[in-house]
């Protein structure tokens, strides 16, 4: 029996898509575990980021990237590894290794080591000839707060340097960057980034269900969501489609209309 098809749901673009991206965070799973995730969820995963430097120490990273490619999922090297390589004068070696290994995307960030904007944008330009580049905007340190002007300026300059997408910082915790310490969304910051580069060029890191639901309600099913846990891919898709109470308004917007067709 095929998938269910008896409901009227919001249309979703099929892969490869440029809007409504789901960007997942890989903490270091094996190739077999990646294949298991994608056997059921590949149509709903667009970008797979290997986080926390795990790609560097994983002897089977090439096998895992082959699994992603077989499922039409883009592979992205996390930004912290490239930051550390840059700090050691090994940025070019890191990019060459990532390209030879099979990564299709890289993230360029400056949230871990001191790096000027000019240096960041030079790194973007160096990477853009081999990869699709995502840049990250926002501080990982909760005590470091960007002004709204800084958020917008960095995002806009990242795009001008060659970034395909700007990732709005939220970390795996969902308590920094575009979020307050309690996980609530800083809507003024979100607005500043969207105004700077346009909605469909922003990937909002949204590790928590409530945060994901906020962005779907605010911007619709085709908002780009990042740092999604591997075991939550299908639940994020149900949020997009209005199959959960948090976003049911996407699918059932008018109570009176519901009563009229019952």
C-alpha positions, 0 to 999 in steps of 0.5 A: 500500500502506498502513502495516504492521499485522502487529505488536502494539504499545502503543496510542497515542492519536490527535490531538488528544491530551493525553498522549504529546505530541511537542514539536519544536524548529524552528531556522528552517525554511521553510514548504516544509521544514515541509510536507515534514516534516509530509507524513510525520510529522504524526500524530506531531507535537503541538507545534511550537516556533519557537526562538531568536527565529527567528519574529521575523525570519522574513518567512514565519512566517504561511505556516509557521503556516498549514502547521502548522494544516493538519496539526493541529499546535499552534504555540508561540512560544519563551520566550526571545523573550517574555523579551526582550520583557518585559525591554524592556517590550514583553511585551504587544506580543509577545503581541499580535503572536503572536496576530495571527500565528496562534500557538496556544501560547506558552512562558513562561520566565525562563532568559535574563533576570533575572525574579522568579517573581511576574513570570513568573506575571503573564506566564502569567496575561496569556498564558493568555487567548489561548494555551495556555501552557507554562512552562519550569522550570530554569536554562539556565546549567549553573552555576546549580543549583536545589534539588529544592524549587525545582524542585517549587515553581516547577513547582507555582506555574506550574500554579497560575498557569495553565500547561497544561504545565510544560517541564523544562529540558534545552536542545538540548544535553541537558546542563543542567537535568534532565541532568548535564553528560554528558547523564545524567538527574538522576532526583531532579529528574525525580521532584520535578517529576512529584510537583509537577504530575503526569506528564502535565503535564510535557514533558521536553526530551529532545534525545538518543536515550538520554534519550528512551529513558530516559523511555519506559522509565521512564514508558511510551510516553505520556510527553511529550517535548520539543525533538525534532529535526525529522528525528527525529520518526519515530525517537522514535515508534519508541522509544515503540512499542518498535521499537528495541532501547533500548525493545524491552521495551515491546513484547517484555517477557518472553523466555519468552513470546516463546519460547512463541509462536515 
